[in-house]
Amino acid sequence: MERGPRLAVDVGTVRVGLAASDPDGLLATPVATLPRGDTDVASIVTEVRERGVGTVYVGLPRHLSGAEGASAAAARAYAGALAQAVSPVPVRLVDERMSTVSAHRALTESGRPGRRHRGVVDQAAAVVILQDALDAERATGRRPGERVGVDPQAGVQTLRQDDGTTSTE
């Protein structure tokens, strides 16, 4: 695996949580919670550039059955916009089932009252997403998830699966 920090993004309808790894890709730590709006993608681009990020992971919220719903479609659209903004840094969609539940549990177990979770739960979920991705990298020797790219000629988002197949949206 290439050395370098990785960044994870937990996309919500109101907020976006960010987490980053150390250059060796061993440990995920919280970075920020950004409000969704006109500047969140630009803020992520700044984080990617300042940290020298080699890969950005975006959580893909699937149902427990593995099916994708409206939230997954929104995450895919966000990942596409982000991929264009941070290019040539690769963006990968990774399964984030249960990341928010795990984040709430971890915050509760750390003694943080439930009413104080809102401001940091997105960061904590991004940490869960990134740590899972880092663990998968170490276990397999490959970056997990689907690579998100943009065909500059057609302006079409192309998702490249790890098995080499592509789908166009």
C-alpha positions as CSV (number, residue, x, y, z in Angstrom):
1,M,0.0,0.0,0.0
2,E,1.1,3.5,-0.7
3,R,2.0,5.6,2.3
4,G,0.0,8.7,3.0
5,P,-2.9,10.0,5.0
6,R,-6.4,9.1,4.1
7,L,-9.6,11.1,4.7
8,A,-13.1,9.7,5.4
9,V,-16.3,11.6,4.8
10,D,-19.6,10.8,6.5
11,V,-22.3,12.5,4.4
12,G,-25.5,13.6,6.1
13,T,-28.3,15.8,5.0
14,V,-27.4,18.5,7.5
15,R,-23.7,17.9,8.4
16,V,-20.6,16.2,7.0
17,G,-18.2,14.5,9.3
18,L,-14.5,14.2,8.5
19,A,-11.8,11.9,9.9
20,A,-8.2,11.5,8.9
21,S,-5.5,8.9,9.3
22,D,-1.8,9.1,10.1
23,P,0.6,8.7,7.1
24,D,1.0,5.0,7.7
25,G,-2.8,4.4,7.6
26,L,-2.9,2.8,11.1
27,L,-5.3,5.1,13.1
28,A,-8.3,7.2,12.2
29,T,-8.9,10.4,14.2
30,P,-11.7,12.9,14.1
31,V,-11.1,16.1,12.1
32,A,-14.3,18.3,11.8
33,T,-18.0,18.5,11.4
34,L,-19.0,20.7,8.5
35,P,-22.5,22.1,7.9
36,R,-23.8,21.1,4.5
37,G,-24.1,24.0,2.1
38,D,-22.1,26.1,-0.3
39,T,-18.7,25.6,1.3
40,D,-18.5,22.0,2.6
41,V,-16.9,20.5,-0.6
42,A,-14.4,23.4,-0.7
43,S,-13.5,22.8,2.9
44,I,-12.9,19.1,2.2
45,V,-10.7,20.0,-0.8
46,T,-8.7,22.2,1.5
47,E,-8.3,19.4,4.0
48,V,-7.2,17.0,1.2
49,R,-4.6,19.4,-0.1
50,E,-3.2,20.6,3.2
51,R,-2.9,17.0,4.6
52,G,-1.5,15.5,1.3
53,V,-4.3,12.9,1.4
54,G,-3.8,10.0,-1.0
55,T,-7.3,8.6,-0.9
56,V,-10.7,9.9,0.2
57,Y,-13.3,7.4,1.5
58,V,-17.0,8.3,1.4
59,G,-19.4,6.3,3.4
60,L,-22.1,4.6,1.4
61,P,-25.2,4.0,3.6
62,R,-26.8,0.8,2.6
63,H,-29.8,-0.9,4.3
64,L,-29.0,-4.0,6.5
65,S,-30.1,-6.1,3.5
66,G,-27.4,-4.5,1.4
67,A,-29.9,-2.6,-0.8
68,E,-29.4,1.0,-1.5
69,G,-32.0,3.7,-0.9
70,A,-32.3,7.5,-1.2
71,S,-29.4,8.1,1.2
72,A,-27.1,5.9,-0.8
73,A,-28.1,7.8,-4.0
74,A,-27.3,11.1,-2.2
75,A,-23.9,9.8,-1.0
76,R,-23.1,8.6,-4.6
77,A,-23.9,12.1,-6.0
78,Y,-21.9,13.8,-3.3
79,A,-18.9,11.4,-3.9
80,G,-19.1,12.2,-7.6
81,A,-19.0,16.0,-7.0
82,L,-16.2,15.5,-4.5
83,A,-14.2,13.3,-6.9
84,Q,-14.3,16.0,-9.5
85,A,-13.2,18.6,-6.9
86,V,-10.3,16.7,-5.5
87,S,-9.1,15.1,-8.7
88,P,-6.6,13.5,-9.2
89,V,-6.9,12.2,-5.6
90,P,-9.0,9.0,-5.8
91,V,-12.4,8.9,-4.1
92,R,-13.8,5.5,-3.0
93,L,-17.3,4.6,-1.7
94,V,-17.2,2.2,1.2
95,D,-20.1,0.4,2.9
96,E,-20.9,2.3,6.1
97,R,-23.8,0.2,7.5
98,M,-24.1,0.7,11.2
99,S,-21.3,3.4,11.4
100,T,-23.6,6.0,13.0
101,V,-25.0,3.4,15.4
102,S,-21.4,2.4,16.3
103,A,-20.5,6.1,16.7
104,H,-23.4,6.8,19.1
105,R,-22.5,3.7,21.1
106,A,-18.9,4.8,21.4
107,L,-19.8,8.3,22.4
108,T,-22.3,7.0,25.1
109,E,-19.7,4.6,26.4
110,S,-17.1,7.4,26.6
111,G,-19.5,9.2,29.0
112,R,-20.8,11.9,26.6
113,P,-24.5,12.5,27.2
114,G,-26.8,11.7,24.3
115,R,-27.9,15.3,23.9
116,R,-24.3,16.3,23.1
117,H,-23.8,13.7,20.4
118,R,-25.2,15.9,17.5
119,G,-22.1,18.0,17.0
120,V,-19.6,15.2,17.0
121,V,-21.5,12.1,15.9
122,D,-20.7,12.7,12.2
123,Q,-17.0,12.9,13.0
124,A,-17.2,9.8,15.1
125,A,-19.1,8.0,12.2
126,A,-16.3,9.2,9.8
127,V,-13.8,7.7,12.2
128,V,-15.6,4.3,12.1
129,I,-15.8,4.5,8.3
130,L,-12.1,5.3,8.0
131,Q,-10.9,2.7,10.6
132,D,-12.9,0.0,8.9
133,A,-11.3,1.0,5.5
134,L,-7.8,1.1,7.0
135,D,-8.3,-2.4,8.6
136,A,-9.5,-3.7,5.2
137,E,-6.5,-2.2,3.5
138,R,-4.1,-4.0,5.9
139,A,-6.1,-7.3,5.6
140,T,-6.2,-7.4,1.8
141,G,-3.4,-5.2,0.6
142,R,-5.9,-3.2,-1.5
143,R,-8.0,-0.1,-1.1
144,P,-11.6,-1.2,-0.3
145,G,-14.8,0.0,-1.9
146,E,-15.7,1.4,-5.3
147,R,-13.6,3.9,-7.1
148,V,-15.5,7.0,-8.1
149,G,-14.3,8.8,-11.2
150,V,-15.5,11.4,-13.6
151,D,-15.1,11.0,-17.4
152,P,-14.0,14.6,-18.3
153,Q,-15.1,14.2,-21.9
154,A,-18.6,13.0,-21.3
155,G,-19.1,14.6,-17.8
156,V,-20.5,11.2,-16.8
157,Q,-19.8,9.7,-13.4
158,T,-18.3,6.2,-13.7
159,L,-18.1,3.8,-10.8
160,R,-15.3,1.3,-11.1
161,Q,-15.8,-1.9,-9.1
162,D,-12.9,-3.8,-7.6
163,D,-13.7,-6.6,-10.0
164,G,-13.0,-4.3,-13.0
165,T,-16.6,-3.8,-14.1
166,T,-18.0,-0.3,-14.6
167,S,-21.4,1.2,-14.4
168,T,-22.4,4.6,-15.6
169,E,-24.9,6.9,-13.9
